[in-house]
Amino acid sequence: MMRFEQIRGGLAPLCLVAMLAGCGQVDSLLVLNGDSAGTSGKFNSLFTANNTAKPDSKPSGLSKEDDPIIFLESAARFAEKQREYDTAAKHWAHLASIRPDNMDYVRNLAVSMRILGRNEDAERVLLQALRQKPANIDLNEELAKTMIASGRLRDGVVLIEKVASLSTNDAPRMARLYSATGVAFDRAEQHAKAQEQYRKALSVQPYNATALNNMGLSFAMDNKLDMAEKTLRRALVAPSAGTQVRQNLAMVLSLQGKTDEARRLVGQDLPPSMANQTVGFYGGIADQRDVWRDAAAQ
């Protein structure tokens, strides 16, 4: 039993990171000073460390735009698609300093920070913005997700309930909120309650890749690997499924000893040497699958 708990202890952080970083994002905001010069200093100070990318650098594959705002927006979204969230955050910070009243820029900045694990910075930005726009529902939603990501589960869920009371007719938002609540329960190791929340999300949006991804990972943490595999396969064919879903399915397949298929999936996103390393890492747990089976039978 102790060996099983050690295995679960290693799996749970991987699943929670996958939930909070990729498809499992819980979604936020910031108040700026009136003059853009003062605001620019506040935003730019958050990115002094390891700031090697210039905000106005042109990513490969982008056409040049005369309007710097359009160009920076394109550059930020391009960076997000490449999962280069540090670069994306720098672009969103630059945009927020130019147009401090644009709360979408602030929210996108906070999302990038959260994905990078910079939860304190994200929360600071959101709280600053909420002083200016306290009723902004997008910012409050992102703040709730940031709280959950930082481990403040109760505060995050309370805020989610407040946002949900104002969003009953917004199906996409309700699906996100249910999924975010599920992440909070999974972090509290209450997997059955988490799965109930993901089912609610799917009742609102049956093909929601985030809810399917998170429910699959919840099953994995709950030692229900067959259910985890089936659910992640559903997530993989959902319209908005991304790279993270494929990698999560590969992880679950590795845990079951299905390394050939796992390697093929990982190889779609990583070079062969890294794919072998990744599957080998998960295989160290998969080699002990008898422990998983015996523990599940108890």
N, C-alpha and C positions, 0 to 999 in steps of 0.2 A: 504493500500500500504506500509505503514511504517513497519507493521508486516512482510509482505512478504520480504522486503529488509533485515530485521533482520535475517530471516531464511536463505536467500541466503548468507548473510554475514557469517553465521556459517557454511554453507555447502561448500563454495568456498575454504577456507583453507584446509578442509579435502580432497577435491578432488585434490588440487594442491600438497599436501603432498603425496597422493597416486600416482600421476603422476610422481613426481620427485624421489620418494623413491623406488618404486618397478618396475612394468612393464614400467612405464613412465620414465625410466632413460634417461637422455640426455647423451651421452658418451664422455679421456685424458692427464699432464706429468712432468718430472723433470730432472734437470742437477746436476750431482754429481761431487764432486772433484775427482781428479785422484786416490788418495789413499783411500782404503776402510776404513781405520781407521777414517779419517776425515769425510768421508761420513756417516759412521755408527753413529757417534755422532750426525750428523744433523738429520738423520731419527729417531733415538731412542729418541731424545729430544722431538719429537712430541707426544710421547706416555708415558710420565712420569706420567701423571695424571690417576688415576684409573687403573693402569697397574697391574692387579693381575694374568693375564694369562701369562705363560711362552711361548715364541715363539716356543720352541721345544717340548711343551707338546703334548702328543699323544691323539687325539680325539678317543672316543669310536667307534669301528667299522672299524678303519683303520689298515691295516697290516703294520708292521714295515719295513722300508726300510733302507738298509745300506747307501745309498747315502743321506746325509742330505738335499740336494737341492730337490730331489724327494719327500722326506718326508715333507719338509716345503710347497712345492707346493700342495701336497695332503691335508695337514692340512688346508691350506688357502682356498682351494676349498670346503673342507668339511664344514668349518665355514660359507662360503657364502651360501651353500645349507641350513644350519640351520638358516640363517639370523642373524648370530652372526658377524656383520660387524666390531665390535671393535676388536675381535680376529683375523678376517681375515686381517685387516689393520696392526696389529702387525706382522703377518707372512709375508705380502708383504713388509713391511718396513725392516724386517730382511733379506729377500731375496735380496732386492735392495741394502742393505749395503754390502752383500757378492758379488753381481754381478752388480755393478753400471752402466755397459753398457747395461744392459737388460732393454729396455724401456717398455716391457710388464709388468715387475714387478712394475715399476713406475706408469704406467697407472692404473693397478689394485689397487695400493695403493690409488691413487687419487679417483678412483670410490668409494672405500669403505669409504673414508673420506666424499665424497659428500653425499652418502646415510646416513651417520651419521649426516649430517648437518654441517660438519666442512669445509665449503666452502672456507674460507680464507686459511686454511692449504692446502687444495687440490690445490687451485690456486697457492700458493707459490711453492709447489712441481712441478707443471706442468711448470710454468714459468722458474724455475731453470733448468729443463730438456730441455726445448725448446731453451735455450741458447746454448745447446750442439747439439741439433737435431732440428733446426728450421723448417725443411721441413717435419717432421714426421707427417703424416696425422692422425694417431690414437691419438696422443697427442693433436693436434689442435682440433680434434673433441671433446675430453673430456674437453678441456679448454672451448670450446663454451658452453657445457652443464653445466659446473660449473658456468660460468657467468650467465646463465639463472637461475640456482638454487639460486644464490645469489641476484637476482633481477636486474642484469645488462642486461636487455632484448635486447636493441639495439646493444650493443657490441657483445652479444652472437649470434644474428641473422646475423650480418655482418660477423662474423667469420664462421658461418655455410655456408653462401653463398660462401665464399672463398673455404672452404673444398669441397662443392658440385661441384664447377667448375672443381675440380680435380678428381671427383668420378663418372662421368656420367655413366660409365659401371659397377659400383659396386652396384647391386640392394639392397643387405642387408644394405649397408651403406646409400644409398639414402633414404631407408625407415626410418632408424633411424634419418636422418637429417630432413626429412619432419616432423616426429613426434616431434622432439625437437623444431622445429619452431612452431608447433602447441601449445606446452606447453607455449612458450613465448607469443603467442597471447592470450591464455587462462588466463595467469597471468595478461595481460593487459586488461582483460575483453572484448576482441574482439572475442567472441565465434564463430561467423559465419566464420571468417577468420581462426580460429584455426581448425574448422571442415573441411574446404577446404584443409588444409595441411594434415590432417589425411587421407582424401580421396586420396590425391596424394600418400601418403605412401602405401595405400592399392592397388592403381593401379599398384604399383611396386611389392608388396608382398601381395596378397589378404588375406592371413591368418596370417598376422603379429599381434601377440597378443598385443604388445605394442601399436600399432596404434589403434587397436580395443578398448583396455582398455581406452586409453586416450580420444578417441572420445566418448565413453560411459560416461565418467566423464564430458566431455565438455557439452554433452547434459543435464546432471544433473544440472550443473551450469547454463545452459540456460533455466531451468525449463521445459525441455522436457523429463519427466521421463519415458514415454512409450518408446521413442527412446533410452533412456539410458539403459533401461532394455533389449531391443532387441539386442542392440550392445554388451552389456556385456555378454549376453548369447552366442553370436557368439565368443566373446573373450575366453570364458570359454572352448570351445571345440577346440580352436586353438592348434596346436602341442606344442607350447612353453609356454602355459598358466601356471601360477603358483598360489601360495596361494593368492597373492594380488588381482588377478582378482576375485577370489571367494568371498573375503571379500568385494570388491567394489560392486559386484552384490548384496550381502547381504545388504549393506548400501542402495542401491537404492530400493530394495524390501521393506525395513523397512520404507523408506520415503513414500511409497505407501500404507503402512498399511498391507503388506503381511508378517506379522511377523513369521508365522509358517515356511514358506519356508526359510526365512532369518535365523531363528534360526537353522534350519537343516544345512544350508551352513556354518554358523559360527562354529557350533559344530563339523565340520570335522577338524578344526584346533585348537579349544580351548576347555578347560574343560567346563562342563555344566554351572557352576556358572558364569564364564567369558563370555560365550556365551549369557546368559540371560542379563548380565549387558550391553554387547555391543549392543544387539538388543534393549534393553530398552532405551539406550542413543539415538539411532536413532529414536526410537518410539516417543520421545518427540517432534520431528519435524513432524513425520508422523501424530500425533494426530491433527495437524493443516493443514491437506491436503486441507481443503476447502479454506484456504487462498491461497494456491498454485493454485488451480483451478480458483478462482476468479481473481487472478492477471494475470494468463495466458490469460484470456478472455478479458482483458482490451485492 
